[in-house]
Amino acid sequence: MATGLLKLARVLYTQERQSLLTLARWASVAGALSVAGPVLADSDPPDVANGTGDDPTQPLGKIELLDRYTEAPGPGVEEGTTKQVETNTPFARIEAPFSLAPQWELNFRAEIPVVWTNGVTPENPTGATVSGFGNVLTQAWIVHDLDQRWAVALGGQLIAPTSINGVATDAWEQVTGFVVRAMLPEISSGSYFAPQVRYGIDFEGNDNGNILRQLRIAPTLNINLPHSLFFTLYPSPDIRLNYGTPVWNQTGRLFLPLNFMVGWKPTEHTVISAEFGIPIIKDFPVYTFKTQLRVGYLF
């Protein structure tokens, strides 16, 4: 854990200026979105005040700009060597929920990414930093509120091979998932526990012969804090078991990180957060470090 904390401090120092500049640029965009709020929504849903838009069983309309940075091991230029692959992915996320019936909702999401990476691939044999349009993600979740405390959601993602310059996989990816949520008003208003399980597979494409079969888990615990702050443990399904083709330097199936997010709602409709991931067990090496910055507008 000490090594992981040192790694966190070092990477945060090296990435600080770039990430903060990116966040500042996006904060100005979020400010513009907040001015345009009345155009995007005629009235406020009742849960905007306490919601951050992260609970899949309490969907909110939102427009977000995010910047994800990861480091992961990969093959080096010379055969038998290893390289630390750095990937930076700014992307836009849009979500739109629709009421189907009392206690039933359907929520749609779309993500449009751009990718910078320096991995060694057949398209990039020297491992230079290349950029390109990434794979577009679409998602649909159906949500059912059982009562004021409990809710469930079931849905899936479809990720299309829209990337260029070899910055992402050339296969279609499908991810199905299920989540159960329990509100925790005993802790604070808006706090909740929402464990979810997802399973990802790929099909078509697969020009490099790799097969994706992954179980992804997120025991998400969100705690709303005073002064419009919040803390979320495992906001992403980063706990993974790999049943597909082993990746570079894989020695087992399990990837278990410490994954957490800290955030702030400066206004009722805007949210800013920073997410971090540090591996604890990396027999299946998804990343050696991860950070994700976000600025969003809720409506």
Phi, psi and omega in degrees: 000322178299318178299318179297320179293320176297320178298317179300313182297317182295314182291321177300321180295316183288331183263356192301309186294316180297315182294318181292323176296317177299315181296321180295318178299316182288331177297322178296324177294318179298323177298319177296322179295323180294328176293326181275005185307313181301334178286326185279336183212131180284329181209158183277132170293154188293343186256010179296323186300318182260347185272150175249358182083007184263339180283114183294344179266358174230066186294141175236146170295136181202153172235123184230148171241127186231157176222110182255132178235130177226152167240138181208151177286147177206171180293143177275179180294317177276141181301133179088357179260164181239143179232143174278113183269123178256130181229125177243126186230092168284139179207155176257140179233133178232133176232143181218108177271150178226134177280127179264321182192170175306126178072012177231133178222155174237127184240130178250145177224146172222140177232131181238110187253159165236141189234134166243128181208157180236029178289151177275118181223168175303327178281341182224069188292342180268352180072026176287160177286122179237158180226159179181171174291134182269190180276127183281134180252135170236147185215147174221130177234136171255130189241137177231119175277119178279318175198194184293337181262319191252144174206157177227157178212146179222137181189191183203163177238148171231121182248118186268144180281073182261004187289159175234161179063019177067026183277352178209172183297153179262014181254156169286144179232135177237131180232120175253150184208164180215139180220143172241132183239137174237122176290148183234066180295342177296333178274304177189161180295127180092353177285150182201161172240123186221076177292138178223153179232134177229156176225124183250136176226160173238163181204163187058187177052237180055044182296334180270002176085355179285143179241128180266121173214099187228133168267128184235130189232142176219101174279070191291127174234116179249132179236118174279131186249168176298163177064032176063026176263159174210155179229132181232126176264127183056063176288340181241151178282066185269349171285121189225146171238123184263118176250004180261207181296130177301143177268177183302130178067020178284135178240352180198190184266336195265134166237118182233106178258167160269112186236123182211162181222140172241140185212171183213137174251091182295332173224174182298333187251355182244148180219138178231135181210161174225127181247144181227148175223129180228123184295142169254309173239123183229045173299327170252098192280089178287313175203160173259345174196146178215140169218149180215122178257147185215140168230128184218160175239128182256142178211000000 
